[in-house]
Amino acid sequence: MAVVLAIDAGTTSVRTLAVDDAGRVVDSSQREFTQHFPRPGLVEHDADEIWQAVGDTLREVADRLESTGTPIAAVGITNQRETIVAWDAGTGRPRHMAIVWQDRRTTSRCEELLADGLQDEVRQVTGLVLDPYFSATKVEWLLGEGGVEIDDALRLGTVDAWLLWKLTAGAVHATEPSNASRTMLFDLASGTWSPELCGRFGVPVPALPEVRASSGCFGHTAPDGPLPAGLPISGIAGDQQAALFGQACFGSGEAKNTYGTGSFVLVNLGTSLPHPVDGLLTTVAWQLADGGPTTFALEGSIFATGAAVQWLRDGLGIISTAAEIGPLAESVPDTGGVYMVPAFTGLGSPWWDPRARGTIVGLTRGSGRAHLARAVVEAMAFQTRDVVTAMDEAGVVPVTSLKVDGGASVMDLLLRLQADQLGLPVTRAAVRETTALGVAFLAGLGEGVWSSTGELADVWRADVTIQPSQDRTAADSSYRGWLAAVGRTRSDHVDR
């Protein structure tokens, strides 16, 4: 049987996974790439290095598939969102380092625009908020201080557009609505680039990619690339929307959380575009056919969860591998009153405070490495509760259960803490790579590997479901302590 190749171009590494028609990952390859930190608060990637990592993983998986006679039905791309690449159509080379979603260099610019009253327009048109997280001010910086020239050869796009352009040897410059909706340049209602916002940020519309449906043929792999020529590239989605699709959250009110470098809670809103919700983002989930209905999602973006585990490992040396955090955290019954708010690059949903900074409170002489490890795990659950509470208070759709995936979801401790904090059942997917699975589903739908979302729902499998404790007294008490710690983290230092 043919497989679908899913390219998962994440924030710290690239993976290629082969997914069969039963939704099983039958092969994979991974490469990390360099993180560049020119100054505090600045995060950059080398787009050429990302492409090299993609090519290496594609070749490795494709060679093994060829050796077993396994055909490839389609290729899909999922990617870190908001990260922006500027490249030259003539040379095929980047014109600047890619500016990563974590980068905060445009914080002051966002504050200026906020003071100028642009927030309401941005909220109404794009569903986003004025924050350096999104692409618009990154592009503005590249075309200004970054020294990138505007000419006929300029191409701009998120990482998916860059990879599609490279895979097709420059034949296709396109993206799709889930990625476009993260740029702060996309009009959710019309499904097109906003000429007003592009003008305000000085972004030339001709340099932006064409926006097509998330599922369907974008183009074909070119000769002399990492894959055999002529393979259809038939699915693209931003990583978090791909995970929502990969979790089979096809109905309104179904939600997922991915614990990655950051954590991202998305709930399916169906095809009705809601009014903006304070503290949360309205985003495109997917569009399954050109001209067809768009499915929207409400999102809470949490900037640092797995990043806090990496900090314990690389910054403090408290653990030597990320896998150690679960057993270490479980070695103590609680944190001993320690709270860790990992606002390394500010706070995302529902606070949106780019100047907040990480804080540890409640330390005593008895606090040890296990307490700090548990505080980091608990922070994952607390931040998710912040978001789900905001979703429920918005009254758009109720969140009735949560599906989880990502590296930290292997921790049963985290699932128990999460269920207790939310008072909701939490289900871990049997296939942990739901981001790659989701874009494989999109690409496979585009090429007839699967016939419908109903068939995909039958393919999806659960691993375990954790029910919440009936007595939430302890959970509510610890959450009040968390909110106090967040208040000390905020840039205005007001307890909330």
N, C-alpha and C positions, 0 to 999 in steps of 0.2 A: 504494500500500500504506500502511496505517496505521503510525504510529510510536508509540513509548512515550516519554513525557517523564520524565526523571530529574532530580529536584532534588537537588543535591549541596551541602548546607549545611556547609561546612568551617569551619576555625578562623579563617581570615583572609578568606575570600571565599565567595560563593555562586555556583553555576553551575547553569544549566538546560541539559540536553543532550537532543536528540531522537535516538533510536536506532531504526534500521529493523530489519526482521525478519532481515537478514543480519548483525546485530550491528555495523553501521557507524554512527558518529556523523555525522548529516547536517546538524545545526545546533546552535548553542550560543550562550550569552550568559553573561557573568560580571560580577559587581559585588563589589568589596572593601567591607568594612565596618570600622568603627573598633575599634581595640584600646585598652582602657582599663586603665591601670596606676596605681591610686590610691596604692599604696605598693610598695616592693620586695617581690616575691613574690606580689603580688595581681594577678589578671588577670580582667577583667570584660568582658561584651558587653552591648549594648543589644538586647534581644530584639525590640523594635519595629523597630530598624534592620535586623536580620536579616530580619524579615518583609517590610519594604519592599524589600530587595534581592531576596528571593525573588519578590515580585510583579513587580518591574521586569523580571527575567530571564524570567519566565514569559510576560509580555505580549509581550516582544520576540520570543521564539521562536514563540509561538502566532500572532502577527500574520503572521510570514513563512510559517508553515505554511498559514495560511488563504489567503494570497495565491496559493499554489501548489495549493490544493485538497487538501492532505494531511491526512487525518483523524488524530485522536489516539485510540489504543486504550485507553491507561491512563496513570496517573501513579504514579511511585514516589518515595520520599523516603529519602535516606541522609544521615547527619549526623555531626558531631563528637560523640563519646560523652562520658559522664560530666558534661558541662556541664549545669547544672541551672537551670531557669526556674521562677519562681513567679509566677502571674498570677491575676487576678480574673475569675471567670466572668461577673459582672454587667457590668463595664466593658469586658472584653476587653483590659485593659492589664496589663503586668507590674507586680508589686508591689515589685520590686527589680531591680537589674542582675543579669543572669545570671552565675553563678559558673562560670568556665571550668575545664576539666579541668587546665590548667596551674597553676591557683591553689594556693598553698601555705599559705593562712591557717589551716588546721586542722592544721598539723603538730604543734603542742604537744598538741592534743586527741587525735590519733592515738597519740602517745607515751604519754599518760595511759591510754588504752584498752589499749595494748600492755602497760603495767605492771600493769594490772588483770586481765590474762590472757584478754582477749577474742579474741586472734589465732586460737586453735584453733577457736573457734566460727565465726568469720568464714570461715576456710579451709574448714571442713567443709561449711558451708551454702552459701556463695556462690562458692567457688573462687578468691576474691580474697585480698588481703593488706590489713592496716591501713595505709592510706596516704592522704594528702590528695588524691591523684589521683582517687579514686572519689567518688561522689555523696553517700553517706550523711552524712558529717560536714559537707559543704557545706549540705545541707538542714537539718541540726541547727543550723548557724550562722545560716542565714537565719531560722529560726523562733525563734532566741534573740537573739543580738547584732544580727542583721540587722533585727529589728523587724517581721518579717512575721507578721501575725495568723493564727491558726487559726480559721477559721469555715467556714460552709457554702459560701461562694463561692470558697474557696481551691482552686486547681488547681496541681499540681506535675508536673513531667515533664522529660525530656530534650528536646533541640531538636526531635526528630521529633514528639513529642507536641504541642508548641507549634504547629508548622507544620500538623499534621493538624487541630488544633482551629481554626486560623485559616482553612484552606482549606474546612472544612465549616461555617464561621460558628458554631462552638461546638456543633455537633450531635454530634461524636464526640470523646471523650477516651480515647485508646488509644495503646498502644505495642506492641512485640513482644519476644520473648525475648532477642534479641541485644543490644538496648539495655537492657532490664531487668536483664540479667545483669551490667551494668557499674555498677550503683548501690550495690552492697554491701547491698542490701535484698531480694534475690531468691533464693529457694530453688531451686537447680538441680535437685534431685531431684524436688520436687513441681511445679515449673514455675509457682509462685505467689509473690506477695509473702510474705515471712517475717514473721508477726505478732510473733515474738520480737524480731527485729532492728529492725523498725519501732518497737516499743515502746521498745527500748533507746535509739534515737536520737530518740525523740519525734516520729516521723513519722506523721501521721494517714493510715491506709490509704485512707479514702474520698477523699482528695485526690489519690491516685495514679491513673495511667491504668489502664484495663483492659488486660490482656495477651492479645493475639491472635497467631495464626500470622503468620509473616513474609511469606507469599504468600497473597493472597486479598483480597477487597474489604473495606476498612476503612470506606468511606463514599464520598460523591460530592461533587464540587466544588459550592459553593453559588452562587446567583445573586449578581451584583454583586461578584464576586471577580476576580482576575487572569486566570482561565480561563473558558471557556464552562461553564455550569452542567451538572451531571449526569455529568461524567467520573468514572470509577471510580478511586479511589486504592487500588491493589491490591498494593503491595509496599513494605515498610519494612525497613531493616536499618541497624545501626551501620556507620560507614564501613569499618572494617577487615574485618568479616564480609562486607560487600557486595563488597569487593575479592576476598576468598577465593572468593566465588561467581562474581564476574566473571572470575576467572582459571580457572574451570572446575575447581577443586580439589574435585571431588565424591567422590573416593575416599580412604579412610583412608591417612594417610601423605603425602598431597600437601600441599605447603607453598607459601606466598607471602610476599613482603616488599614492603611499600609504603614508599617513601622520600618522606615528606611533611614537614610541620613536625617531626614525630617519625617514627620508623620502627616498624613493627609486623609482627612475624613470627608467622604463624599456620599451624598444621598441623592438618589435618582428622583428628579422632579417631574418626569414625563415631558410632554411636548409643549407645555404652557410656560411662557417666559414670565417669571414673577417680578414683582417690584424688588428693588435692592433691599437687602437685609443687613442691618447694622452689625458690624463685626465679622461678617461672612462674605464670601464671594459667590457670585452667580457665574457659572461657566458652562460652556458647551460640553456635554458628555460625549456625544458622537452624532454623526449623520450617516445613515447606512446607504443612501443613494443620492446621487446628484439631483437636486430639486425636490428631494423627499423631506419628510419632517425632521426637525432637529430635536434631539433629546437633550434636556438641560439638567444640570446638577447644582446643588448647593454645596459649597466646599469650605472646610476649615483647614487652613494651611498652618502647620506647626513646624517651625524652622529647625529645631534640634531635638532629636530623640536618639537615634543611632549615633549622631555626632557626639553626644555626651558620653556614650560608651567608648568611642574612639579617643575622646579626651582622657578618660580614665586610663586607657591603655597607653597612649602615646605621649600625653602631656604629663600625667602624674606617675605612670608606671605602677598603678595599683593592681592592674591585671596585665598578663602578658598576651592573652588572646581574648577576643570578644566573647567567645563561648564560655569563658570563666565567670562572667558576671552573674548568670543565673544561679549556679550553685553557691557562689559567694553571697549573693543577696538573700538566698534562702537559709543561710547559716545563722541568721538572726531573726527573731520573731517580728521585729519592727525596726524603724530607723532610730529609735531613741530620741525622737523629736527633731531629727535633722531633715531639712528640706533643701533640695537643690533645684534651682530654677535655671535651666540651661539656655539663657538668652544671649548666646555667644554672638549672634548677629541680629540682635533685637528680638522682639516678640511679634509673632504673627497673630492669627485668629485666636480669640476675638478682640485682642487688645490693640494690635497694629501700632506698636511703639518701636520705631527703628532705633531709638537711642537707649532703650533698655539694655542692661548688661547682666551677665550671669551672676548669680548670688547663691551662696550657701549660708543658711541660717540654722540656729539651734545647736551648734557644736558645743560639746562639753569635753572634759578631760577623758571621759569614757567613750567618746566617739572613735570608731575605728574604721578600717577600710571596708568592712562588711556593711556598716551602717551607710557609708557613702554610696556603696554599690546599690544597696536597696533603695536609697533615696533617688538615684538615677532611674531605676526601674519604676518606682512609684510616680516619678515626674511624667513618664510616658502615659500612665493611666490618668493622672490629674489633668494633663493638657488635653487629652481626648475628652474628658468630662467637660472641660471649659467649652469645647466646641459643640458637643452634643447638647449641652444646656442651652447654648445660644440658638441652636437649630430648633429645639423644642419651643423656646420662648418666641421665636419668630412666627410660629404658627403656620408655616407653609405646608409642610408635611410632617407627621410624627415619625420619629425614628423608633421602630419597634424591636429591632434586633441589629446586631453588628457582625459582619464577616471580617476576619482579619487575615493579614498576610504580611510578608516581609520578614527580614532576618530575626527580629526580636520576637516574632510570634511563636517561635519554637519554645519559649519559656512558659510553662504552665503557670508559674507564679504571676507573670504579667496578665495572663488571661483571667486568672482568679481575681486579681486586683481590679482589672478592667470591668469585669462583670459586676463586682460589688460597688464600684464607683458609679456605674451607670444604672444599676438595678435592671439590667437587660441581659438576655443570653448572648454569649459571645462564641462565635463558631470559627474555628480555624480550618482553612481549606486544606484538602489532601495534597493538592499541588501548590507548593509554596511560591513558585514563580508565576504568580497570577498576572503580573504586568506583562511578561512575555506571552503568557497563555492568552491574554486578552487580545493582543495585536495579532497573534496567530489565528484566533477566532475571526477577527475582522478580515484578515487576508484570505482565510479559508472560505468565509462567506462570499467574498468577492469572486472566488474561483470555483464555487460549487462543491467544496469539500464537505461543508455543512449547508443544509438547506434553509435553516431558520434559527432564530434565537430560541425557539421552543426545543429544537434538537440540541442546541448548545446547553440549555438548562438541564437536559437529561445527561449530558456528558459531564457536567460539573459534579464534583464529589467533596463531601465534608470529611474532615479528619476527626474532630472532637468538638462538642459543644459544652461550654461551661455555664452553668446556671448561677445566678447571683445568690448570695446569702439572703435569707429572709429578713434578718436584722441588719439594717444599714446604719445603726448608731455609730459604730466605730468608723465606718467609711465616711459618714458625714462630718464627724469630728475631725478626722485627718484632712478632709478637704477644706474645712475652714482654716486650718493651719496653712494649707497650701495657698489659699487666697491671700492670707496675710503676708506670706513670703513673696508672692508676686507683687504685692503692693510695694514692698521694699526694693524690688527690682526695677520698677517703673522709673522712667526718666524724671517724672515729677515727684517721685518719692512719697506718693500718697498711698496709704493702705486702702485696699479696695476689697 
